[in-house]
Structure formats: C-alpha cells, structure tokens
Amino acid sequence: MKVILDMAISLNGMIAREDGSEDFLPYEGWVEFVEQAKRHNNIVIGRETYEKVTSLYKDHNFNDVPVEHKVIITRSTEFHSPEGYVVVHSPVEAVDYLKQKGIDIVYLVGGGVLNAEFVKQNLVTDIHLTVSPFILGKGRPFLALDDFESPLTLQESRSLSNGRLRLLYTVNEPGQ
Ligand SMILES: NC(=O)c1ccc[n+]([C@@H]2O[C@H](COP(=O)([O-])OP(=O)(O)OC[C@H]3O[C@@H](n4cnc5c(N)ncnc54)[C@H](OP(=O)(O)O)[C@@H]3O)[C@@H](O)[C@H]2O)c1
C-alpha cells in the first residue's frame, strides 16, 4: 500500500496562514490537486483542514472534488460525517478503510498536524511537494513539529508555472 503525502508549501514549509488562509499559494495548485485526487480516486484530510477549507473557500473546496472516497480523520466521536465523506478516528483506520475499498494508493492531503501523525507512525511512502516562491514567517507548517525523523530519496524535480518547484521524494524505510 502506498501513502502519498502531497502538499503545496511556501519555501519555508508553510501550508497556510495562522488563520487558515492559503492566499499566498497560486490557484493553479488547487487545479493540479484536483487532477491528482481524481487519479487516485480518494483524499484523506484532517478535521481542521476539512473545516477551514470548506468555510474559507466556498467556490472551490473538497465538496466539489469528484472522487469516490473522501475520508476525514478526527479523534472526536461527536463529529458527524458530512454528506459524501466518511469519518474515521486514526491514520491506520483510514488506510485500512481505503484498502478494503480496493484503493492501493492513499492520497493524504493534509494538514500538517495529521501529516505528522502519519509520518510518526511510519505510514507515508512518498512525499510530493509543490514549493511556491514565498516565505511566510508565521503560519501552519506542512509537518507539525514533533520528535521524528525520516530519511528521503529525491526521485524527481521539475519547474512549474509561477516560479514553483515540484519535488517528488520516496521515504527510505516506510513501515509497510
Ligand atoms: N497548502 C496545502 O497543500 C494544504 C493542504 C491541506 C490543508 N491546508 C491547510 O492546513 C490547515 C489545517 O492544518 P492543521 O495542521 O492545522 O490541521 P489538520 O492536520 O488538517 O487537522 C488536525 C486534526 O486532525 C485530527 N487528527 C490529527 N491526528 C489525528 C490522529 N492521530 N487520530 C485522529 N485524528 C487526528 C484531529 O482532529 P480533532 O481535533 O477533530 O480530533 C486534529 O485536530 C488549514 O488551514 C488548511 O487550509 C493546506
């Protein structure tokens, strides 16, 4: 089972401002994300990402992404599954759910708190980043700070529009 973590980041690794807005990242990033999501036919997101993105971006958010499996992860037992989504309570549960549905590439798309949990549990096999030419001193990092490390191998790098860079890494010793 592959788990691809795919994020659009500032040069210093931020995915959003402190208030959750992503205005420093160009809109093409969203279009490219939707294409990738369609390819994998699933998305896995943290509860905070679901709530921020659907409340801040009414005209383009996860509700409009045409994939069969949309998984929200929360520890809360009070959070009710919005229409079109499935709610699970841990990274392993998300992977197992998608495996059972015949998915062989889990598409993990944030945010940073959830990403760090997946990395800590050694579930991530690939990390794909789109780096925008922007520095954001204060914000939400693509991996929340915690005590873990993970050696990577760069597989590919290429330039994208608007001075962005696409970087594809594999994790050297994924746990699966
Ligand atoms: N630039 C990008 O590519 C990109 C992509 C995605 C998101 N974002 C931005 O990222 C921001 C949100 O990221 P974030 O890091 O603050 O939050 P997040 O990772 O989206 O969500 C954190 C929440 O996920 C749940 N969670 C995390 N680990 C868990 C575990 N082990 N088991 C069960 N549930 C777990 C918890 O929900 P509960 O508190 O409900 O238990 C936790 O509070 C938003 O502003 C969004 O716009 C940007």
The ligand as a Gaussian input file, in Angstrom:
#p B3LYP/6-31G(d) Opt

LIG

0 1
 N       -1.289000      24.086000       1.259000
 C       -1.776000      22.852000       1.287000
 O       -1.401000      21.971000       0.470000
 C       -2.773000      22.497000       2.327000
 C       -3.318000      21.206000       2.323000
 C       -4.197000      20.851000       3.363000
 C       -4.529000      21.769000       4.344000
 N       -4.008000      23.027000       4.298000
 C       -4.326000      23.980000       5.373000
 O       -3.918000      23.399000       6.600000
 C       -4.690000      23.931000       7.661000
 C       -5.107000      22.824000       8.613000
 O       -3.985000      22.069000       9.005000
 P       -3.698000      21.734000      10.527000
 O       -2.341000      21.153000      10.567000
 O       -3.993000      22.935000      11.353000
 O       -4.796000      20.644000      10.904000
 P       -5.138000      19.193000      10.237000
 O       -3.914000      18.358000      10.205000
 O       -5.895000      19.381000       8.990000
 O       -6.192000      18.625000      11.286000
 C       -5.816000      18.339000      12.590000
 C       -6.910000      17.481000      13.176000
 O       -6.907000      16.179000      12.562000
 C       -7.303000      15.222000      13.519000
 N       -6.193000      14.309000      13.784000
 C       -4.860000      14.548000      13.673000
 N       -4.173000      13.470000      14.029000
 C       -5.064000      12.516000      14.373000
 C       -4.956000      11.175000      14.836000
 N       -3.768000      10.577000      15.027000
 N       -6.087000      10.487000      15.088000
 C       -7.295000      11.057000      14.897000
 N       -7.470000      12.336000      14.467000
 C       -6.356000      13.056000      14.206000
 C       -7.625000      15.992000      14.799000
 O       -8.995000      16.349000      14.700000
 P       -9.926000      16.599000      16.012000
 O       -9.382000      17.834000      16.670000
 O      -11.294000      16.776000      15.457000
 O       -9.781000      15.370000      16.865000
 C       -6.747000      17.229000      14.651000
 O       -7.154000      18.330000      15.434000
 C       -5.886000      24.605000       7.028000
 O       -5.727000      25.987000       7.185000
 C       -5.803000      24.225000       5.553000
 O       -6.237000      25.299000       4.762000
 C       -3.151000      23.413000       3.314000

